[in-house]
Amino acid sequence: MPNYPYEFRRQMVGLVRSGRTPEDLAREFEPSAQTIRNWVRQADIDDGRRDGMTSAEREELTRLRRENKILREEKEILRKAAAFFARETDLPR
């Protein structure tokens, strides 16, 4: 699925809000009618017209999940390293 530029998506949302149907726009432009409906729904959320997670909140959640994953991996590496060095110091010389 192609990634459409922000400005193009906003233009499609504007056309829907001015009375054009997503199906009409899908015939004229490349995105599917469902994709255009999704853009309109997300724009409504971002503009405060509808309840839901805004684009900014969604981006922050994605960033925090990625950061959390990295921190868990680093913690596991440190745990293994600590166990390794603990065994090394317990070995008789």
PDB file of N, CA, C and O in Angstrom, chain B, residues numbered from 101:
ATOM      1  N   MET B 101       0.851  -1.175   0.000  1.00  0.00           N
ATOM      2  CA  MET B 101       0.000   0.000   0.000  1.00  0.00           C
ATOM      3  C   MET B 101       0.897   1.238   0.000  1.00  0.00           C
ATOM      4  O   MET B 101       1.766   1.376   0.861  1.00  0.00           O
ATOM      5  N   PRO B 102       0.689   2.126  -0.952  1.00  0.00           N
ATOM      6  CA  PRO B 102       1.531   3.327  -1.008  1.00  0.00           C
ATOM      7  C   PRO B 102       1.258   4.248   0.174  1.00  0.00           C
ATOM      8  O   PRO B 102       0.151   4.294   0.712  1.00  0.00           O
ATOM      9  N   ASN B 103       2.289   4.970   0.556  1.00  0.00           N
ATOM     10  CA  ASN B 103       2.169   5.936   1.641  1.00  0.00           C
ATOM     11  C   ASN B 103       1.911   7.301   1.001  1.00  0.00           C
ATOM     12  O   ASN B 103       2.789   7.867   0.350  1.00  0.00           O
ATOM     13  N   TYR B 104       0.707   7.816   1.194  1.00  0.00           N
ATOM     14  CA  TYR B 104       0.332   9.075   0.559  1.00  0.00           C
ATOM     15  C   TYR B 104       0.806  10.257   1.401  1.00  0.00           C
ATOM     16  O   TYR B 104       0.767  10.195   2.630  1.00  0.00           O
ATOM     17  N   PRO B 105       1.252  11.329   0.755  1.00  0.00           N
ATOM     18  CA  PRO B 105       1.717  12.510   1.486  1.00  0.00           C
ATOM     19  C   PRO B 105       0.588  13.108   2.339  1.00  0.00           C
ATOM     20  O   PRO B 105      -0.591  13.018   1.999  1.00  0.00           O
ATOM     21  N   TYR B 106       0.986  13.705   3.429  1.00  0.00           N
ATOM     22  CA  TYR B 106       0.041  14.309   4.375  1.00  0.00           C
ATOM     23  C   TYR B 106      -0.887  15.291   3.663  1.00  0.00           C
ATOM     24  O   TYR B 106      -2.097  15.265   3.886  1.00  0.00           O
ATOM     25  N   GLU B 107      -0.343  16.148   2.818  1.00  0.00           N
ATOM     26  CA  GLU B 107      -1.151  17.174   2.160  1.00  0.00           C
ATOM     27  C   GLU B 107      -2.214  16.549   1.253  1.00  0.00           C
ATOM     28  O   GLU B 107      -3.339  17.044   1.185  1.00  0.00           O
ATOM     29  N   PHE B 108      -1.864  15.474   0.562  1.00  0.00           N
ATOM     30  CA  PHE B 108      -2.825  14.772  -0.288  1.00  0.00           C
ATOM     31  C   PHE B 108      -3.973  14.215   0.556  1.00  0.00           C
ATOM     32  O   PHE B 108      -5.142  14.338   0.190  1.00  0.00           O
ATOM     33  N   ARG B 109      -3.624  13.600   1.694  1.00  0.00           N
ATOM     34  CA  ARG B 109      -4.649  13.039   2.581  1.00  0.00           C
ATOM     35  C   ARG B 109      -5.577  14.148   3.083  1.00  0.00           C
ATOM     36  O   ARG B 109      -6.796  13.980   3.118  1.00  0.00           O
ATOM     37  N   ARG B 110      -4.984  15.288   3.474  1.00  0.00           N
ATOM     38  CA  ARG B 110      -5.805  16.407   3.952  1.00  0.00           C
ATOM     39  C   ARG B 110      -6.734  16.933   2.847  1.00  0.00           C
ATOM     40  O   ARG B 110      -7.869  17.319   3.126  1.00  0.00           O
ATOM     41  N   GLN B 111      -6.257  16.948   1.603  1.00  0.00           N
ATOM     42  CA  GLN B 111      -7.101  17.387   0.491  1.00  0.00           C
ATOM     43  C   GLN B 111      -8.277  16.430   0.296  1.00  0.00           C
ATOM     44  O   GLN B 111      -9.399  16.872   0.051  1.00  0.00           O
ATOM     45  N   MET B 112      -8.033  15.143   0.401  1.00  0.00           N
ATOM     46  CA  MET B 112      -9.111  14.155   0.270  1.00  0.00           C
ATOM     47  C   MET B 112     -10.134  14.346   1.393  1.00  0.00           C
ATOM     48  O   MET B 112     -11.340  14.295   1.154  1.00  0.00           O
ATOM     49  N   VAL B 113      -9.649  14.566   2.615  1.00  0.00           N
ATOM     50  CA  VAL B 113     -10.548  14.805   3.753  1.00  0.00           C
ATOM     51  C   VAL B 113     -11.382  16.051   3.485  1.00  0.00           C
ATOM     52  O   VAL B 113     -12.590  16.058   3.721  1.00  0.00           O
ATOM     53  N   GLY B 114     -10.746  17.088   2.998  1.00  0.00           N
ATOM     54  CA  GLY B 114     -11.464  18.327   2.699  1.00  0.00           C
ATOM     55  C   GLY B 114     -12.537  18.127   1.644  1.00  0.00           C
ATOM     56  O   GLY B 114     -13.626  18.694   1.742  1.00  0.00           O
ATOM     57  N   LEU B 115     -12.229  17.317   0.631  1.00  0.00           N
ATOM     58  CA  LEU B 115     -13.212  17.053  -0.421  1.00  0.00           C
ATOM     59  C   LEU B 115     -14.409  16.262   0.123  1.00  0.00           C
ATOM     60  O   LEU B 115     -15.552  16.512  -0.260  1.00  0.00           O
ATOM     61  N   VAL B 116     -14.137  15.314   1.010  1.00  0.00           N
ATOM     62  CA  VAL B 116     -15.239  14.555   1.622  1.00  0.00           C
ATOM     63  C   VAL B 116     -16.090  15.483   2.474  1.00  0.00           C
ATOM     64  O   VAL B 116     -17.319  15.424   2.433  1.00  0.00           O
ATOM     65  N   ARG B 117     -15.443  16.327   3.235  1.00  0.00           N
ATOM     66  CA  ARG B 117     -16.185  17.255   4.099  1.00  0.00           C
ATOM     67  C   ARG B 117     -16.981  18.284   3.292  1.00  0.00           C
ATOM     68  O   ARG B 117     -17.960  18.844   3.786  1.00  0.00           O
ATOM     69  N   SER B 118     -16.558  18.528   2.052  1.00  0.00           N
ATOM     70  CA  SER B 118     -17.295  19.488   1.216  1.00  0.00           C
ATOM     71  C   SER B 118     -18.420  18.808   0.436  1.00  0.00           C
ATOM     72  O   SER B 118     -19.128  19.462  -0.329  1.00  0.00           O
ATOM     73  N   GLY B 119     -18.585  17.492   0.629  1.00  0.00           N
ATOM     74  CA  GLY B 119     -19.742  16.838   0.009  1.00  0.00           C
ATOM     75  C   GLY B 119     -19.432  15.699  -0.947  1.00  0.00           C
ATOM     76  O   GLY B 119     -20.343  14.968  -1.337  1.00  0.00           O
ATOM     77  N   ARG B 120     -18.184  15.529  -1.333  1.00  0.00           N
ATOM     78  CA  ARG B 120     -17.848  14.415  -2.233  1.00  0.00           C
ATOM     79  C   ARG B 120     -17.846  13.108  -1.448  1.00  0.00           C
ATOM     80  O   ARG B 120     -17.541  13.104  -0.255  1.00  0.00           O
ATOM     81  N   THR B 121     -18.178  12.018  -2.093  1.00  0.00           N
ATOM     82  CA  THR B 121     -18.180  10.718  -1.410  1.00  0.00           C
ATOM     83  C   THR B 121     -16.818  10.051  -1.561  1.00  0.00           C
ATOM     84  O   THR B 121     -16.125  10.272  -2.554  1.00  0.00           O
ATOM     85  N   PRO B 122     -16.434   9.236  -0.581  1.00  0.00           N
ATOM     86  CA  PRO B 122     -15.176   8.492  -0.710  1.00  0.00           C
ATOM     87  C   PRO B 122     -15.158   7.605  -1.958  1.00  0.00           C
ATOM     88  O   PRO B 122     -14.114   7.439  -2.589  1.00  0.00           O
ATOM     89  N   GLU B 123     -16.304   7.042  -2.307  1.00  0.00           N
ATOM     90  CA  GLU B 123     -16.376   6.192  -3.504  1.00  0.00           C
ATOM     91  C   GLU B 123     -16.095   6.995  -4.773  1.00  0.00           C
ATOM     92  O   GLU B 123     -15.391   6.525  -5.666  1.00  0.00           O
ATOM     93  N   ASP B 124     -16.644   8.201  -4.850  1.00  0.00           N
ATOM     94  CA  ASP B 124     -16.417   9.086  -5.995  1.00  0.00           C
ATOM     95  C   ASP B 124     -14.927   9.443  -6.101  1.00  0.00           C
ATOM     96  O   ASP B 124     -14.341   9.417  -7.184  1.00  0.00           O
ATOM     97  N   LEU B 125     -14.333   9.776  -4.950  1.00  0.00           N
ATOM     98  CA  LEU B 125     -12.916  10.141  -4.947  1.00  0.00           C
ATOM     99  C   LEU B 125     -12.028   8.945  -5.287  1.00  0.00           C
ATOM    100  O   LEU B 125     -10.997   9.099  -5.940  1.00  0.00           O
ATOM    101  N   ALA B 126     -12.432   7.747  -4.841  1.00  0.00           N
ATOM    102  CA  ALA B 126     -11.651   6.537  -5.125  1.00  0.00           C
ATOM    103  C   ALA B 126     -11.627   6.254  -6.626  1.00  0.00           C
ATOM    104  O   ALA B 126     -10.619   5.785  -7.154  1.00  0.00           O
ATOM    105  N   ARG B 127     -12.727   6.537  -7.306  1.00  0.00           N
ATOM    106  CA  ARG B 127     -12.747   6.336  -8.772  1.00  0.00           C
ATOM    107  C   ARG B 127     -11.845   7.349  -9.478  1.00  0.00           C
ATOM    108  O   ARG B 127     -11.215   7.039 -10.489  1.00  0.00           O
ATOM    109  N   GLU B 128     -11.793   8.556  -8.932  1.00  0.00           N
ATOM    110  CA  GLU B 128     -11.010   9.618  -9.574  1.00  0.00           C
ATOM    111  C   GLU B 128      -9.525   9.563  -9.208  1.00  0.00           C
ATOM    112  O   GLU B 128      -8.661   9.863 -10.031  1.00  0.00           O
ATOM    113  N   PHE B 129      -9.244   9.174  -7.964  1.00  0.00           N
ATOM    114  CA  PHE B 129      -7.859   9.113  -7.485  1.00  0.00           C
ATOM    115  C   PHE B 129      -7.531   7.680  -7.111  1.00  0.00           C
ATOM    116  O   PHE B 129      -8.398   6.811  -7.209  1.00  0.00           O
ATOM    117  N   GLU B 130      -6.339   7.415  -6.696  1.00  0.00           N
ATOM    118  CA  GLU B 130      -5.880   6.053  -6.458  1.00  0.00           C
ATOM    119  C   GLU B 130      -6.351   5.405  -5.151  1.00  0.00           C
ATOM    120  O   GLU B 130      -6.680   4.219  -5.182  1.00  0.00           O
ATOM    121  N   PRO B 131      -6.407   6.084  -4.023  1.00  0.00           N
ATOM    122  CA  PRO B 131      -6.734   5.379  -2.773  1.00  0.00           C
ATOM    123  C   PRO B 131      -8.142   4.786  -2.820  1.00  0.00           C
ATOM    124  O   PRO B 131      -9.027   5.298  -3.505  1.00  0.00           O
ATOM    125  N   SER B 132      -8.327   3.692  -2.072  1.00  0.00           N
ATOM    126  CA  SER B 132      -9.643   3.068  -2.000  1.00  0.00           C
ATOM    127  C   SER B 132     -10.587   3.942  -1.181  1.00  0.00           C
ATOM    128  O   SER B 132     -10.159   4.812  -0.423  1.00  0.00           O
ATOM    129  N   ALA B 133     -11.888   3.687  -1.355  1.00  0.00           N
ATOM    130  CA  ALA B 133     -12.892   4.436  -0.596  1.00  0.00           C
ATOM    131  C   ALA B 133     -12.708   4.204   0.899  1.00  0.00           C
ATOM    132  O   ALA B 133     -12.873   5.132   1.690  1.00  0.00           O
ATOM    133  N   GLN B 134     -12.367   2.973   1.301  1.00  0.00           N
ATOM    134  CA  GLN B 134     -12.174   2.682   2.722  1.00  0.00           C
ATOM    135  C   GLN B 134     -10.974   3.447   3.272  1.00  0.00           C
ATOM    136  O   GLN B 134     -11.020   3.941   4.399  1.00  0.00           O
ATOM    137  N   THR B 135      -9.910   3.548   2.494  1.00  0.00           N
ATOM    138  CA  THR B 135      -8.739   4.319   2.928  1.00  0.00           C
ATOM    139  C   THR B 135      -9.119   5.774   3.158  1.00  0.00           C
ATOM    140  O   THR B 135      -8.713   6.379   4.150  1.00  0.00           O
ATOM    141  N   ILE B 136      -9.889   6.325   2.249  1.00  0.00           N
ATOM    142  CA  ILE B 136     -10.319   7.725   2.389  1.00  0.00           C
ATOM    143  C   ILE B 136     -11.214   7.878   3.613  1.00  0.00           C
ATOM    144  O   ILE B 136     -11.082   8.855   4.351  1.00  0.00           O
ATOM    145  N   ARG B 137     -12.132   6.922   3.845  1.00  0.00           N
ATOM    146  CA  ARG B 137     -12.980   6.970   5.048  1.00  0.00           C
ATOM    147  C   ARG B 137     -12.123   6.922   6.315  1.00  0.00           C
ATOM    148  O   ARG B 137     -12.402   7.618   7.292  1.00  0.00           O
ATOM    149  N   ASN B 138     -11.073   6.091   6.285  1.00  0.00           N
ATOM    150  CA  ASN B 138     -10.160   6.017   7.444  1.00  0.00           C
ATOM    151  C   ASN B 138      -9.483   7.363   7.688  1.00  0.00           C
ATOM    152  O   ASN B 138      -9.346   7.791   8.834  1.00  0.00           O
ATOM    153  N   TRP B 139      -9.061   8.026   6.621  1.00  0.00           N
ATOM    154  CA  TRP B 139      -8.423   9.342   6.760  1.00  0.00           C
ATOM    155  C   TRP B 139      -9.392  10.349   7.363  1.00  0.00           C
ATOM    156  O   TRP B 139      -9.018  11.142   8.227  1.00  0.00           O
ATOM    157  N   VAL B 140     -10.640  10.313   6.903  1.00  0.00           N
ATOM    158  CA  VAL B 140     -11.652  11.244   7.423  1.00  0.00           C
ATOM    159  C   VAL B 140     -11.892  10.965   8.906  1.00  0.00           C
ATOM    160  O   VAL B 140     -11.966  11.897   9.706  1.00  0.00           O
ATOM    161  N   ARG B 141     -12.015   9.684   9.279  1.00  0.00           N
ATOM    162  CA  ARG B 141     -12.235   9.330  10.684  1.00  0.00           C
ATOM    163  C   ARG B 141     -11.071   9.813  11.548  1.00  0.00           C
ATOM    164  O   ARG B 141     -11.291  10.386  12.615  1.00  0.00           O
ATOM    165  N   GLN B 142      -9.815   9.583  11.090  1.00  0.00           N
ATOM    166  CA  GLN B 142      -8.656  10.018  11.871  1.00  0.00           C
ATOM    167  C   GLN B 142      -8.584  11.539  11.943  1.00  0.00           C
ATOM    168  O   GLN B 142      -8.221  12.091  12.981  1.00  0.00           O
ATOM    169  N   ALA B 143      -8.926  12.221  10.855  1.00  0.00           N
ATOM    170  CA  ALA B 143      -8.931  13.692  10.864  1.00  0.00           C
ATOM    171  C   ALA B 143      -9.986  14.203  11.841  1.00  0.00           C
ATOM    172  O   ALA B 143      -9.760  15.199  12.529  1.00  0.00           O
ATOM    173  N   ASP B 144     -11.137  13.531  11.908  1.00  0.00           N
ATOM    174  CA  ASP B 144     -12.168  13.926  12.872  1.00  0.00           C
ATOM    175  C   ASP B 144     -11.657  13.776  14.304  1.00  0.00           C
ATOM    176  O   ASP B 144     -11.923  14.626  15.153  1.00  0.00           O
ATOM    177  N   ILE B 145     -10.935  12.710  14.566  1.00  0.00           N
ATOM    178  CA  ILE B 145     -10.352  12.498  15.900  1.00  0.00           C
ATOM    179  C   ILE B 145      -9.314  13.568  16.191  1.00  0.00           C
ATOM    180  O   ILE B 145      -9.314  14.166  17.267  1.00  0.00           O
ATOM    181  N   ASP B 146      -8.422  13.811  15.224  1.00  0.00           N
ATOM    182  CA  ASP B 146      -7.363  14.813  15.417  1.00  0.00           C
ATOM    183  C   ASP B 146      -7.927  16.219  15.616  1.00  0.00           C
ATOM    184  O   ASP B 146      -7.352  17.031  16.341  1.00  0.00           O
ATOM    185  N   ASP B 147      -9.055  16.497  14.969  1.00  0.00           N
ATOM    186  CA  ASP B 147      -9.672  17.820  15.064  1.00  0.00           C
ATOM    187  C   ASP B 147     -10.613  17.953  16.256  1.00  0.00           C
ATOM    188  O   ASP B 147     -11.210  19.011  16.458  1.00  0.00           O
ATOM    189  N   GLY B 148     -10.752  16.888  17.050  1.00  0.00           N
ATOM    190  CA  GLY B 148     -11.607  16.937  18.230  1.00  0.00           C
ATOM    191  C   GLY B 148     -13.082  16.742  17.927  1.00  0.00           C
ATOM    192  O   GLY B 148     -13.918  16.972  18.801  1.00  0.00           O
ATOM    193  N   ARG B 149     -13.424  16.330  16.734  1.00  0.00           N
ATOM    194  CA  ARG B 149     -14.826  16.107  16.359  1.00  0.00           C
ATOM    195  C   ARG B 149     -15.337  14.743  16.806  1.00  0.00           C
ATOM    196  O   ARG B 149     -16.544  14.505  16.839  1.00  0.00           O
ATOM    197  N   ARG B 150     -14.412  13.850  17.149  1.00  0.00           N
ATOM    198  CA  ARG B 150     -14.766  12.479  17.485  1.00  0.00           C
ATOM    199  C   ARG B 150     -13.786  11.984  18.539  1.00  0.00           C
ATOM    200  O   ARG B 150     -12.632  12.413  18.579  1.00  0.00           O
ATOM    201  N   ASP B 151     -14.254  11.079  19.391  1.00  0.00           N
ATOM    202  CA  ASP B 151     -13.387  10.496  20.413  1.00  0.00           C
ATOM    203  C   ASP B 151     -12.476   9.442  19.808  1.00  0.00           C
ATOM    204  O   ASP B 151     -12.849   8.750  18.860  1.00  0.00           O
ATOM    205  N   GLY B 152     -11.287   9.331  20.361  1.00  0.00           N
ATOM    206  CA  GLY B 152     -10.334   8.324  19.910  1.00  0.00           C
ATOM    207  C   GLY B 152      -8.915   8.804  20.120  1.00  0.00           C
ATOM    208  O   GLY B 152      -8.680   9.901  20.627  1.00  0.00           O
ATOM    209  N   MET B 153      -7.975   7.966  19.722  1.00  0.00           N
ATOM    210  CA  MET B 153      -6.560   8.282  19.876  1.00  0.00           C
ATOM    211  C   MET B 153      -6.107   9.145  18.700  1.00  0.00           C
ATOM    212  O   MET B 153      -6.244   8.761  17.539  1.00  0.00           O
ATOM    213  N   THR B 154      -5.561  10.325  19.027  1.00  0.00           N
ATOM    214  CA  THR B 154      -5.098  11.228  17.970  1.00  0.00           C
ATOM    215  C   THR B 154      -3.836  10.673  17.319  1.00  0.00           C
ATOM    216  O   THR B 154      -3.192   9.768  17.851  1.00  0.00           O
ATOM    217  N   SER B 155      -3.501  11.219  16.180  1.00  0.00           N
ATOM    218  CA  SER B 155      -2.284  10.801  15.478  1.00  0.00           C
ATOM    219  C   SER B 155      -1.057  11.026  16.346  1.00  0.00           C
ATOM    220  O   SER B 155      -0.151  10.192  16.370  1.00  0.00           O
ATOM    221  N   ALA B 156      -1.021  12.153  17.062  1.00  0.00           N
ATOM    222  CA  ALA B 156       0.126  12.450  17.931  1.00  0.00           C
ATOM    223  C   ALA B 156       0.216  11.427  19.058  1.00  0.00           C
ATOM    224  O   ALA B 156       1.307  10.966  19.395  1.00  0.00           O
ATOM    225  N   GLU B 157      -0.924  11.071  19.640  1.00  0.00           N
ATOM    226  CA  GLU B 157      -0.929  10.062  20.701  1.00  0.00           C
ATOM    227  C   GLU B 157      -0.496   8.701  20.166  1.00  0.00           C
ATOM    228  O   GLU B 157       0.240   7.971  20.829  1.00  0.00           O
ATOM    229  N   ARG B 158      -0.953   8.369  18.974  1.00  0.00           N
ATOM    230  CA  ARG B 158      -0.586   7.099  18.349  1.00  0.00           C
ATOM    231  C   ARG B 158       0.925   7.044  18.074  1.00  0.00           C
ATOM    232  O   ARG B 158       1.565   6.017  18.303  1.00  0.00           O
ATOM    233  N   GLU B 159       1.484   8.149  17.584  1.00  0.00           N
ATOM    234  CA  GLU B 159       2.928   8.213  17.333  1.00  0.00           C
ATOM    235  C   GLU B 159       3.717   8.085  18.635  1.00  0.00           C
ATOM    236  O   GLU B 159       4.734   7.394  18.686  1.00  0.00           O
ATOM    237  N   GLU B 160       3.239   8.759  19.688  1.00  0.00           N
ATOM    238  CA  GLU B 160       3.916   8.677  20.982  1.00  0.00           C
ATOM    239  C   GLU B 160       3.862   7.253  21.532  1.00  0.00           C
ATOM    240  O   GLU B 160       4.857   6.758  22.063  1.00  0.00           O
ATOM    241  N   LEU B 161       2.716   6.593  21.410  1.00  0.00           N
ATOM    242  CA  LEU B 161       2.575   5.226  21.877  1.00  0.00           C
ATOM    243  C   LEU B 161       3.534   4.296  21.126  1.00  0.00           C
ATOM    244  O   LEU B 161       4.173   3.439  21.737  1.00  0.00           O
ATOM    245  N   THR B 162       3.632   4.462  19.825  1.00  0.00           N
ATOM    246  CA  THR B 162       4.557   3.663  19.022  1.00  0.00           C
ATOM    247  C   THR B 162       5.997   3.892  19.466  1.00  0.00           C
ATOM    248  O   THR B 162       6.767   2.942  19.612  1.00  0.00           O
ATOM    249  N   ARG B 163       6.357   5.162  19.680  1.00  0.00           N
ATOM    250  CA  ARG B 163       7.721   5.493  20.125  1.00  0.00           C
ATOM    251  C   ARG B 163       8.009   4.884  21.493  1.00  0.00           C
ATOM    252  O   ARG B 163       9.084   4.327  21.715  1.00  0.00           O
ATOM    253  N   LEU B 164       7.047   4.990  22.409  1.00  0.00           N
ATOM    254  CA  LEU B 164       7.250   4.453  23.751  1.00  0.00           C
ATOM    255  C   LEU B 164       7.335   2.925  23.751  1.00  0.00           C
ATOM    256  O   LEU B 164       8.113   2.346  24.509  1.00  0.00           O
ATOM    257  N   ARG B 165       6.549   2.282  22.916  1.00  0.00           N
ATOM    258  CA  ARG B 165       6.629   0.814  22.815  1.00  0.00           C
ATOM    259  C   ARG B 165       7.989   0.380  22.281  1.00  0.00           C
ATOM    260  O   ARG B 165       8.582  -0.583  22.768  1.00  0.00           O
ATOM    261  N   ARG B 166       8.477   1.106  21.269  1.00  0.00           N
ATOM    262  CA  ARG B 166       9.800   0.789  20.701  1.00  0.00           C
ATOM    263  C   ARG B 166      10.887   0.988  21.758  1.00  0.00           C
ATOM    264  O   ARG B 166      11.777   0.151  21.908  1.00  0.00           O
ATOM    265  N   GLU B 167      10.806   2.099  22.487  1.00  0.00           N
ATOM    266  CA  GLU B 167      11.780   2.398  23.540  1.00  0.00           C
ATOM    267  C   GLU B 167      11.714   1.348  24.650  1.00  0.00           C
ATOM    268  O   GLU B 167      12.746   0.913  25.160  1.00  0.00           O
ATOM    269  N   ASN B 168      10.514   0.949  25.015  1.00  0.00           N
ATOM    270  CA  ASN B 168      10.328  -0.065  26.055  1.00  0.00           C
ATOM    271  C   ASN B 168      10.944  -1.400  25.629  1.00  0.00           C
ATOM    272  O   ASN B 168      11.561  -2.088  26.442  1.00  0.00           O
ATOM    273  N   LYS B 169      10.777  -1.759  24.371  1.00  0.00           N
ATOM    274  CA  LYS B 169      11.353  -3.005  23.848  1.00  0.00           C
ATOM    275  C   LYS B 169      12.877  -2.972  23.944  1.00  0.00           C
ATOM    276  O   LYS B 169      13.502  -3.948  24.358  1.00  0.00           O
ATOM    277  N   ILE B 170      13.464  -1.848  23.562  1.00  0.00           N
ATOM    278  CA  ILE B 170      14.924  -1.706  23.623  1.00  0.00           C
ATOM    279  C   ILE B 170      15.405  -1.802  25.067  1.00  0.00           C
ATOM    280  O   ILE B 170      16.405  -2.460  25.351  1.00  0.00           O
ATOM    281  N   LEU B 171      14.688  -1.142  25.982  1.00  0.00           N
ATOM    282  CA  LEU B 171      15.081  -1.191  27.392  1.00  0.00           C
ATOM    283  C   LEU B 171      14.993  -2.611  27.950  1.00  0.00           C
ATOM    284  O   LEU B 171      15.853  -3.026  28.727  1.00  0.00           O
ATOM    285  N   ARG B 172      13.950  -3.361  27.557  1.00  0.00           N
ATOM    286  CA  ARG B 172      13.839  -4.754  28.009  1.00  0.00           C
ATOM    287  C   ARG B 172      15.006  -5.586  27.487  1.00  0.00           C
ATOM    288  O   ARG B 172      15.561  -6.410  28.214  1.00  0.00           O
ATOM    289  N   GLU B 173      15.377  -5.369  26.217  1.00  0.00           N
ATOM    290  CA  GLU B 173      16.507  -6.104  25.638  1.00  0.00           C
ATOM    291  C   GLU B 173      17.805  -5.759  26.357  1.00  0.00           C
ATOM    292  O   GLU B 173      18.607  -6.646  26.649  1.00  0.00           O
ATOM    293  N   GLU B 174      18.014  -4.482  26.642  1.00  0.00           N
ATOM    294  CA  GLU B 174      19.229  -4.063  27.353  1.00  0.00           C
ATOM    295  C   GLU B 174      19.267  -4.652  28.759  1.00  0.00           C
ATOM    296  O   GLU B 174      20.320  -5.080  29.232  1.00  0.00           O
ATOM    297  N   LYS B 175      18.110  -4.670  29.424  1.00  0.00           N
ATOM    298  CA  LYS B 175      18.035  -5.242  30.769  1.00  0.00           C
ATOM    299  C   LYS B 175      18.400  -6.724  30.733  1.00  0.00           C
ATOM    300  O   LYS B 175      19.116  -7.203  31.613  1.00  0.00           O
ATOM    301  N   GLU B 176      17.921  -7.451  29.736  1.00  0.00           N
ATOM    302  CA  GLU B 176      18.224  -8.882  29.609  1.00  0.00           C
ATOM    303  C   GLU B 176      19.717  -9.105  29.354  1.00  0.00           C
ATOM    304  O   GLU B 176      20.306 -10.034  29.907  1.00  0.00           O
ATOM    305  N   ILE B 177      20.323  -8.270  28.531  1.00  0.00           N
ATOM    306  CA  ILE B 177      21.761  -8.375  28.269  1.00  0.00           C
ATOM    307  C   ILE B 177      22.542  -8.139  29.563  1.00  0.00           C
ATOM    308  O   ILE B 177      23.477  -8.879  29.869  1.00  0.00           O
ATOM    309  N   LEU B 178      22.163  -7.117  30.315  1.00  0.00           N
ATOM    310  CA  LEU B 178      22.846  -6.832  31.578  1.00  0.00           C
ATOM    311  C   LEU B 178      22.655  -7.970  32.590  1.00  0.00           C
ATOM    312  O   LEU B 178      23.586  -8.309  33.321  1.00  0.00           O
ATOM    313  N   ARG B 179      21.463  -8.556  32.633  1.00  0.00           N
ATOM    314  CA  ARG B 179      21.202  -9.672  33.543  1.00  0.00           C
ATOM    315  C   ARG B 179      22.120 -10.847  33.204  1.00  0.00           C
ATOM    316  O   ARG B 179      22.706 -11.462  34.095  1.00  0.00           O
ATOM    317  N   LYS B 180      22.238 -11.153  31.909  1.00  0.00           N
ATOM    318  CA  LYS B 180      23.098 -12.263  31.481  1.00  0.00           C
ATOM    319  C   LYS B 180      24.562 -11.970  31.760  1.00  0.00           C
ATOM    320  O   LYS B 180      25.308 -12.856  32.176  1.00  0.00           O
ATOM    321  N   ALA B 181      24.978 -10.723  31.532  1.00  0.00           N
ATOM    322  CA  ALA B 181      26.368 -10.349  31.798  1.00  0.00           C
ATOM    323  C   ALA B 181      26.675 -10.454  33.282  1.00  0.00           C
ATOM    324  O   ALA B 181      27.740 -10.939  33.664  1.00  0.00           O
ATOM    325  N   ALA B 182      25.750 -10.004  34.122  1.00  0.00           N
ATOM    326  CA  ALA B 182      25.960 -10.091  35.570  1.00  0.00           C
ATOM    327  C   ALA B 182      26.068 -11.554  36.001  1.00  0.00           C
ATOM    328  O   ALA B 182      26.915 -11.893  36.828  1.00  0.00           O
ATOM    329  N   ALA B 183      25.225 -12.413  35.451  1.00  0.00           N
ATOM    330  CA  ALA B 183      25.287 -13.846  35.791  1.00  0.00           C
ATOM    331  C   ALA B 183      26.614 -14.441  35.325  1.00  0.00           C
ATOM    332  O   ALA B 183      27.219 -15.235  36.046  1.00  0.00           O
ATOM    333  N   PHE B 184      27.069 -14.071  34.137  1.00  0.00           N
ATOM    334  CA  PHE B 184      28.332 -14.576  33.608  1.00  0.00           C
ATOM    335  C   PHE B 184      29.491 -14.180  34.523  1.00  0.00           C
ATOM    336  O   PHE B 184      30.305 -15.024  34.899  1.00  0.00           O
ATOM    337  N   PHE B 185      29.565 -12.887  34.882  1.00  0.00           N
ATOM    338  CA  PHE B 185      30.672 -12.421  35.714  1.00  0.00           C
ATOM    339  C   PHE B 185      30.578 -12.975  37.134  1.00  0.00           C
ATOM    340  O   PHE B 185      31.606 -13.169  37.783  1.00  0.00           O
ATOM    341  N   ALA B 186      29.379 -13.231  37.624  1.00  0.00           N
ATOM    342  CA  ALA B 186      29.224 -13.856  38.940  1.00  0.00           C
ATOM    343  C   ALA B 186      29.811 -15.266  38.913  1.00  0.00           C
ATOM    344  O   ALA B 186      30.483 -15.673  39.861  1.00  0.00           O
ATOM    345  N   ARG B 187      29.564 -16.011  37.840  1.00  0.00           N
ATOM    346  CA  ARG B 187      30.132 -17.354  37.706  1.00  0.00           C
ATOM    347  C   ARG B 187      31.657 -17.294  37.595  1.00  0.00           C
ATOM    348  O   ARG B 187      32.363 -18.126  38.165  1.00  0.00           O
ATOM    349  N   GLU B 188      32.146 -16.315  36.865  1.00  0.00           N
ATOM    350  CA  GLU B 188      33.590 -16.180  36.682  1.00  0.00           C
ATOM    351  C   GLU B 188      34.303 -15.923  38.008  1.00  0.00           C
ATOM    352  O   GLU B 188      35.394 -16.444  38.242  1.00  0.00           O
ATOM    353  N   THR B 189      33.688 -15.125  38.869  1.00  0.00           N
ATOM    354  CA  THR B 189      34.343 -14.813  40.153  1.00  0.00           C
ATOM    355  C   THR B 189      34.232 -15.971  41.126  1.00  0.00           C
ATOM    356  O   THR B 189      34.993 -16.039  42.091  1.00  0.00           O
ATOM    357  N   ASP B 190      33.294 -16.889  40.891  1.00  0.00           N
ATOM    358  CA  ASP B 190      33.137 -18.057  41.779  1.00  0.00           C
ATOM    359  C   ASP B 190      34.075 -19.208  41.428  1.00  0.00           C
ATOM    360  O   ASP B 190      34.229 -20.141  42.217  1.00  0.00           O
ATOM    361  N   LEU B 191      34.704 -19.153  40.254  1.00  0.00           N
ATOM    362  CA  LEU B 191      35.588 -20.248  39.825  1.00  0.00           C
ATOM    363  C   LEU B 191      36.876 -20.261  40.662  1.00  0.00           C
ATOM    364  O   LEU B 191      37.445 -19.205  40.937  1.00  0.00           O
ATOM    365  N   PRO B 192      37.334 -21.449  41.066  1.00  0.00           N
ATOM    366  CA  PRO B 192      38.602 -21.511  41.795  1.00  0.00           C
ATOM    367  C   PRO B 192      39.766 -21.183  40.865  1.00  0.00           C
ATOM    368  O   PRO B 192      39.715 -21.483  39.672  1.00  0.00           O
ATOM    369  N   ARG B 193      40.780 -20.587  41.392  1.00  0.00           N
ATOM    370  CA  ARG B 193      41.956 -20.194  40.586  1.00  0.00           C
ATOM    371  C   ARG B 193      43.001 -21.246  40.636  1.00  0.00           C
ATOM    372  O   ARG B 193      44.059 -21.097  40.024  1.00  0.00           O
TER     373      ARG B 193
END
